[in-house]
Amino acid sequence: MKPTFHIAIMSLSLLVNGARAETNNVYLIINDNFKGELAVNLGLDGQPCINAPLLREWGIRDAAIVMETTPEGCILPDVLSARKIGVFYEPIAQLLTVDIPAGMLGDSKLAGRWDDGINAAFVNYQFNYGHYAGENYRDTQRHESLYADITTGVNVGPWRLRYQPVYQKEIWGNPTWHTERALAYRDIKAWRATLTLGDSVTPSVLFDNVRFRGISLVSDSRMLPDGLRQFSPWVRGFARSNAEVRVRQNGEIIYQTFVSPGAFVLKDVYPPALEGDLTVTIRESDSTETERKIPYSSMPNLVYAGQWRYDASVGKYQPYYGMEEEQPGFAQASVSYGLPGKVTLYGGFQGADIYRSAAVGIGKSLNQWGAISADYTFFVCPSAKAFSAGHRRHGAYALRQGFPGLGVFPQPDGAILSAAALSYVWHGDRSAEHLLVGLGRRHFCR
């Protein structure tokens, strides 16, 4: 009987291992932030297996992940409780709620699940043909035109190669080809930045956009945890019952939570796009829905305390096709740093062979009242051919105030409010694009 007994135990062990290998898709909420869906392994007791890779993905520092585990790699529930990490699983709702002490969270997201995607090549194209035959058969003002826009791309490992030629043909003219853009870019995960070689456009955080051909390194806030990407707009509302609240931007759900009856305030909504209306839907327990749109525009030069945002570009100015302009050497760099009290200091430099500009400013988040910033820009034209006598130096100041997504939903008295504003006040401004284009016409720095 003993051999039979051992065989039975072995079969039971296989069943146990099979049960532990079962996976299930659950909705994940971490520190009251909805994170989407997650595939987790369930044990024989029906509880999810929390392992070290999951904790790293959730932002816990490596030093805090030295914990006792089961043979399957699952951290023991008692160990999690001792570290004050709360894990609550509701199998009926398929909802996994995790509470992590703030002291265990790092200041950046580990790229544990990032990958470079597959190697691939593709071609996108667009053809436009126009024919005008005139108002009658005697009309000689006939016209034909052909426009072809082709974008080719190759993805190899972390690199992305793009080439976009354009073909144009008029009935009375010769066909022309020109390159709209040719570039290669990749992510630098360790620096949370994107490296670009070729045709690009400078960021517009501090200075106006400038087309150039060269090299650039720009920090990418999409590589940071949601809580460090940008300041969250405060979304206010009112629910008549236990309700589900969903926030969408550009048609995609970016936030989801449940609220109790009465007034509520959402302080942890982090829109992925810097601009775009927020659509907030409140679904009551009786399945009725209330939906409102809240205008939203962020202040991209504000960062959290201890965080950096930077960009650096070097190359030659690239005018638009058909513009007979010079192409002087060009460089730009800017940096923003977050201070305590939700204050940000920022500054930068921009210039060409015949143009120099420097800027410095300060901004502050006002929570539910939006944000405000002020900066001063100084520019000078050192080249003798680029200025009129007595007008070599200029200054410009800007005051920006935003109300990003301040919204109030229907209250018991029927009041509804939603507002967003972004204002600019300039004096004596000359952007680099204006000055570089004006060089060919000798209208510099007037």
ABEGO torsion letter per residue (X at the ends): XAAAAAAAAAAAAAAAAAAAABBBBBBBBBGGBBAEBBBBBBBAAGBBBBBAAAAAAAGBBAAAABBBBBAAGBBBAAAAAAAGBBBBBBAAAGBBBBBBBAAABBABBBBAABBAEBBBBBBBBBBBBBBBAEABAABABBBBBBBBBBBBBBBBEABBBBBBBBBBBBAABBBBBBBABBBBBBBBAAAGBBBBBEBBBBBAAABBBBBBBEBBBBBBAAABBAAAABBBBBBBBBBABBBBBBBBBGGBBABBBBBBBEBBBBAABBBABABEBBBBBBBBAAGBBBBBBBBBBBBAABBBBGBBBBBBBBEBBBBBBGBBBBBBBBBBBBBBBBBBGGBBBBBBBBBBAABBBBBBBBBBBAEAAEBBBBBBBBBBBABAAABBBGAABBBBBBBBBBBBGBBBBBBAAGBBBBBBBBBBBBBGBBBAAAAAAAAAAGABGX
